[in-house]
Amino acid sequence: MIRVITNMSHTRYIIYVFACFFLTGSRTYAQQPFPDTVWELGLSGGAATYMGDLNPSNPVRISGPSAGLYGKIHFDSHFGLRAQYSYGSVGAKDAQSSNEQFRARNLSFRTPLHEAAVLLDFNFMDYFSGGGRQYMSPYIFAGAAVTAFNPSATYQGTKYQLAGYRTEGQDDPYNRFAVSIPFGAGFRYNFRGNWSVFSEIGYRSSTSDYLDDVSGAYARFADDVPALRKALADRSAELPGGVRNVAGSQRGDFRKRDTYMFVGIGISFTFVPQNCYRF
């Protein structure tokens, strides 16, 4: 009787070791209770696009690079919450537009975008993150963010940060921080153990219309306003045959918000406790 029990214990031990080996080495993971805490770190790189007064109609026009870094906690194989920092650089030049009126306006800008966001992810599949069965899944995300920006332009060979020049006649410089609403979709693939790759596209609607330093109408400046401020506000006179625009005439597209988008690919590592079934 004692010998039978010993053999049974030995068999159960072999099964236990095999199960642990299988769970850590297989790409199609057996279901197991979800661990209490599963963390993920990831980084990405790609491109940034912008839509606003200098690019009102082409959402996929790439205007600069982007990069991101995030930390994420998984609630289960479907839901996770991440804190993310993203950087992008966007810009546009009227001189490169196919629209004749834009070319005559002759404005330009470039700004860095520094975004801090909190995002909720949802995997459509029962994705591996400590408890799921699938090693690939499409996903969606949404959240809230704060974005810092600082548009600049080059005039006669010198770069000027535009907010301080109040180019539309503002009494005070506009706020260079904006709240934005990120949302988007992606696809992730667990290719080896705790390592995954992903591709993601995320659209951002900001609360500012000054990412490009352009919003409404040409200002009426007093005679004693510095000539540089007037020059940065109205660049049309720099063109051959160009004349200054009438105060109060349209400078921007009068839409209330500028938007931007990050597109990228990345890699992540998931810290998964080595939990196996207990026999």
C-alpha positions as CSV (number, residue, x, y, z in Angstrom):
1,M,0.0,0.0,0.0
2,I,2.8,2.4,0.9
3,R,4.5,1.6,-2.4
4,V,1.4,2.4,-4.4
5,I,1.1,5.8,-2.7
6,T,4.7,6.5,-3.4
7,N,4.3,5.7,-7.1
8,M,1.3,7.9,-7.3
9,S,3.1,10.8,-5.6
10,H,6.0,10.3,-8.0
11,T,3.6,10.4,-11.0
12,R,2.0,13.6,-9.7
13,Y,5.4,15.2,-9.3
14,I,6.3,14.4,-12.9
15,I,3.0,15.9,-14.1
16,Y,3.7,19.1,-12.0
17,V,7.2,19.6,-13.5
18,F,5.9,19.0,-17.0
19,A,3.0,21.5,-16.5
20,C,5.4,24.2,-15.3
21,F,7.7,23.6,-18.3
22,F,4.8,23.7,-20.7
23,L,3.4,26.9,-19.3
24,T,6.7,28.8,-19.5
25,G,7.7,27.5,-22.9
26,S,4.6,27.2,-25.0
27,R,3.2,29.9,-27.3
28,T,-0.4,28.8,-26.8
29,Y,-0.8,29.0,-23.0
30,A,-2.9,26.8,-20.9
31,Q,-5.5,28.6,-18.8
32,Q,-4.5,29.3,-15.2
33,P,-5.8,31.6,-12.4
34,F,-4.8,35.2,-13.1
35,P,-1.9,36.4,-10.8
36,D,-2.5,39.2,-8.4
37,T,-0.1,41.6,-10.1
38,V,1.1,41.5,-13.7
39,W,3.2,44.4,-14.9
40,E,4.3,45.3,-18.4
41,L,6.9,47.8,-19.7
42,G,7.1,48.8,-23.3
43,L,8.6,51.3,-25.7
44,S,7.8,52.3,-29.2
45,G,8.8,54.5,-32.1
46,G,7.2,55.7,-35.3
47,A,5.7,58.9,-36.8
48,A,3.5,61.8,-35.8
49,T,0.9,63.6,-37.9
50,Y,-1.1,66.8,-37.3
51,M,-4.3,68.4,-38.4
52,G,-5.1,72.0,-37.9
53,D,-5.0,75.4,-39.6
54,L,-2.0,74.6,-41.8
55,N,-3.2,71.1,-42.6
56,P,-7.0,71.0,-42.4
57,S,-7.7,68.0,-44.5
58,N,-5.0,65.3,-44.6
59,P,-4.9,63.2,-41.3
60,V,-2.2,60.8,-42.6
61,R,0.3,63.4,-43.7
62,I,3.4,62.5,-41.6
63,S,5.2,65.6,-40.3
64,G,7.8,64.2,-37.8
65,P,8.9,61.3,-35.6
66,S,7.3,60.0,-32.5
67,A,8.4,57.8,-29.5
68,G,6.8,56.4,-26.4
69,L,7.4,54.6,-23.1
70,Y,4.8,53.1,-20.8
71,G,4.2,51.1,-17.7
72,K,1.1,49.0,-17.5
73,I,-0.8,46.9,-14.9
74,H,-3.0,44.0,-16.2
75,F,-6.3,43.4,-14.4
76,D,-6.9,40.2,-16.4
77,S,-6.2,38.9,-20.0
78,H,-8.5,41.6,-21.5
79,F,-8.2,44.8,-19.5
80,G,-5.1,46.8,-18.5
81,L,-4.3,50.3,-17.4
82,R,-1.1,52.1,-18.6
83,A,0.7,55.3,-17.8
84,Q,2.5,56.5,-20.9
85,Y,4.9,59.3,-22.0
86,S,4.9,60.1,-25.7
87,Y,7.0,62.5,-27.7
88,G,6.3,63.8,-31.2
89,S,7.4,66.5,-33.5
90,V,4.8,68.0,-35.9
91,G,4.9,71.0,-38.3
92,A,3.6,72.3,-41.6
93,K,4.5,75.0,-44.2
94,D,2.1,76.9,-46.4
95,A,4.8,77.1,-49.0
96,Q,4.5,73.4,-49.6
97,S,0.7,73.3,-49.9
98,S,-1.2,72.5,-53.1
99,N,-3.7,75.2,-52.1
100,E,-2.9,78.6,-53.7
101,Q,-4.5,80.6,-50.9
102,F,-2.4,78.7,-48.3
103,R,0.8,79.4,-50.3
104,A,-0.1,83.1,-50.4
105,R,-0.6,83.1,-46.6
106,N,3.0,81.8,-46.2
107,L,2.8,80.7,-42.6
108,S,4.8,77.8,-41.0
109,F,5.4,76.2,-37.7
110,R,7.0,73.3,-35.9
111,T,6.4,72.2,-32.4
112,P,7.5,69.4,-30.0
113,L,4.7,67.5,-28.3
114,H,5.3,66.1,-24.8
115,E,2.3,64.0,-23.8
116,A,1.6,62.3,-20.4
117,A,-1.4,60.0,-20.6
118,V,-3.4,57.4,-18.7
119,L,-4.9,54.8,-21.0
120,L,-7.3,51.9,-20.6
121,D,-6.6,49.0,-22.9
122,F,-9.0,46.2,-24.0
123,N,-7.8,43.0,-25.7
124,F,-10.5,41.4,-27.9
125,M,-8.9,38.0,-27.5
126,D,-8.0,36.1,-24.3
127,Y,-4.5,37.4,-24.6
128,F,-1.5,36.0,-22.7
129,S,-0.6,38.3,-19.8
130,G,-0.3,35.8,-17.0
131,G,-3.6,34.0,-17.5
132,G,-4.8,34.1,-21.2
133,R,-4.8,31.4,-23.8
134,Q,-4.0,33.4,-27.0
135,Y,-0.6,34.7,-28.0
136,M,-2.0,37.5,-30.3
137,S,-4.9,39.9,-30.1
138,P,-6.2,43.2,-31.6
139,Y,-7.0,45.8,-29.0
140,I,-8.4,49.3,-28.5
141,F,-7.6,52.0,-26.0
142,A,-8.8,55.4,-24.8
143,G,-7.9,57.7,-22.0
144,A,-6.9,61.3,-21.0
145,A,-3.7,63.2,-21.4
146,V,-1.9,66.5,-20.9
147,T,0.2,67.8,-23.8
148,A,2.9,70.4,-23.7
149,F,3.7,72.2,-26.9
150,N,5.7,75.3,-28.1
151,P,5.4,76.3,-31.7
152,S,8.2,78.1,-33.5
153,A,9.0,79.4,-36.9
154,T,12.1,80.6,-38.7
155,Y,12.2,84.2,-40.0
156,Q,15.1,85.6,-41.9
157,G,17.3,82.7,-40.7
158,T,16.4,83.0,-37.0
159,K,14.1,80.7,-35.1
160,Y,11.5,82.3,-32.9
161,Q,9.2,80.8,-30.3
162,L,5.8,82.2,-31.4
163,A,3.7,82.1,-28.3
164,G,5.4,85.1,-26.7
165,Y,4.8,87.3,-29.8
166,R,1.0,87.0,-29.5
167,T,0.6,86.9,-33.3
168,E,-3.2,87.2,-33.2
169,G,-3.2,90.2,-31.0
170,Q,-3.8,88.4,-27.6
171,D,-3.3,90.3,-24.4
172,D,-1.4,87.4,-22.9
173,P,0.4,84.4,-24.5
174,Y,-1.8,81.4,-24.9
175,N,-1.5,78.4,-22.6
176,R,1.1,76.0,-24.0
177,F,-0.5,73.0,-22.1
178,A,-3.6,71.3,-23.5
179,V,-5.8,68.5,-22.3
180,S,-6.2,65.9,-25.0
181,I,-8.3,62.8,-25.5
182,P,-6.3,59.9,-26.9
183,F,-8.1,56.9,-28.5
184,G,-7.0,54.3,-31.0
185,A,-6.3,50.6,-31.9
186,G,-3.5,48.2,-32.3
187,F,-2.4,44.6,-32.6
188,R,-0.1,42.7,-30.2
189,Y,1.8,39.4,-30.6
190,N,3.5,37.4,-27.9
191,F,6.5,36.0,-29.8
192,R,8.6,34.6,-27.0
193,G,7.9,33.9,-23.4
194,N,7.2,37.3,-21.7
195,W,8.2,39.3,-24.8
196,S,5.6,40.9,-27.2
197,V,5.6,43.2,-30.2
198,F,2.8,45.5,-31.1
199,S,1.7,48.0,-33.7
200,E,-0.5,50.9,-32.7
201,I,-2.3,54.0,-34.1
202,G,-3.6,56.7,-31.7
203,Y,-5.6,59.8,-32.5
204,R,-5.6,62.8,-30.2
205,S,-8.2,65.6,-30.0
206,S,-6.7,68.5,-28.0
207,T,-8.4,71.4,-26.3
208,S,-6.1,73.9,-27.9
209,D,-6.3,75.6,-31.3
210,Y,-2.8,76.9,-31.0
211,L,-0.6,73.9,-31.6
212,D,0.4,75.7,-34.9
213,D,0.1,79.3,-33.4
214,V,-2.8,79.9,-35.8
215,S,-6.5,80.1,-34.8
216,G,-8.7,83.0,-36.0
217,A,-8.2,86.3,-37.7
218,Y,-5.3,88.8,-38.5
219,A,-4.9,91.2,-35.6
220,R,-5.1,95.0,-35.7
221,F,-1.8,96.1,-34.2
222,A,-1.1,99.6,-32.9
223,D,1.6,101.6,-34.5
224,D,4.0,101.2,-31.6
225,V,4.0,97.4,-31.8
226,P,7.4,96.0,-32.6
227,A,8.0,95.3,-36.3
228,L,9.1,91.7,-35.6
229,R,5.8,90.9,-34.0
230,K,3.9,92.2,-37.0
231,A,6.2,90.3,-39.3
232,L,5.7,87.0,-37.5
233,A,1.9,87.5,-37.5
234,D,1.6,88.1,-41.3
235,R,4.2,86.4,-43.5
236,S,2.4,87.0,-46.8
237,A,4.4,90.2,-47.5
238,E,7.6,88.2,-47.8
239,L,6.5,86.7,-51.1
240,P,7.1,88.5,-54.4
241,G,4.2,90.8,-55.0
242,G,2.8,89.9,-51.6
243,V,0.9,92.4,-49.4
244,R,-0.2,92.4,-45.8
245,N,-3.6,91.1,-45.0
246,V,-6.5,93.3,-43.8
247,A,-7.0,93.3,-40.0
248,G,-9.9,91.1,-39.1
249,S,-9.7,88.9,-42.2
250,Q,-9.3,85.1,-41.9
251,R,-6.0,83.8,-40.7
252,G,-7.0,80.3,-39.5
253,D,-9.8,77.9,-40.3
254,F,-11.9,78.9,-37.3
255,R,-12.2,75.3,-36.0
256,K,-11.8,75.2,-32.3
257,R,-9.3,72.4,-31.9
258,D,-6.1,71.1,-33.4
259,T,-5.5,67.3,-33.5
260,Y,-2.5,65.0,-33.8
261,M,-1.8,61.3,-34.2
262,F,1.0,58.9,-33.3
263,V,1.6,55.8,-35.3
264,G,4.3,53.3,-34.3
265,I,5.6,49.8,-33.5
266,G,7.1,48.7,-30.3
267,I,8.2,45.9,-28.0
268,S,7.2,45.1,-24.4
269,F,8.1,42.8,-21.6
270,T,5.5,41.3,-19.2
271,F,6.5,40.5,-15.6
272,V,4.5,37.3,-14.9
273,P,4.7,35.4,-11.6
274,Q,5.5,31.7,-12.3
275,N,2.2,30.3,-11.0
276,C,1.5,26.7,-11.8
277,Y,-1.4,24.5,-10.9
278,R,-1.3,22.9,-7.5
279,F,-2.0,19.2,-7.5
